[in-house]
């Protein structure tokens, strides 16, 4: 009968069945304990992050919690503060740490843009331009960062009287996101192309007067404002 078959099956395999049940229970308990400890640790890290209200404290927090996602966020904040203060070299160091700690995503792209602009600020022009070009050309980078990188490249080309490069970057911006505020700003450069060519042929004295009145070429828009 079925009852007899089940009885014989149990007698033969009960040790294995009990062991499997014990393993399942242990796995469930272990996972629950791990989730609980992770949640407790996250709360502790979040509390420490909330107390880090200065660049020095943020640096200490990032060092103490290396590998945590909030540590990467702290490095971005430290780098932003350094850039705002005009400390290009310090900003480069912090942005590099942020980029290394972040996975792909909008914050990682923003940190990469900050790194490129900090390189320009620190006088590392070749590195800064190369970094901006990587951001502009990469399809994996968020469109907002790509457009802003292209805008800064267009401004640099404009300052060098390179009308062809200005046009190339403008076309790239319009291809990536024609509705972006950066697209609206860069159109002013397209209107100035003729004056760029005229300025290149102008007497030296006229160039010097124009340079004194010109707008600064590079402005980093990390916070959303020029």
Secondary structure by P-SEA (a helix, b strand, c coil): caaaaaaaaaaacaaaaaaaaaaaaaaaaaaaaaaaaaaaaaaaaaaaaaacccaaaaaaaaaaccccaaaaaaaaaaaaaaaaacaaaaaaaaaaaaaaaccccaaaaaaaaaaaaaaaaacaaaaaaaaaaaaaacccccaaaaaaaaaaaaaaaaaacaaaaaaaaaaaaaaaccccaaaaaaaaaaaaaaaaaaaaaccaaaaaaaaaaccccccccccccc
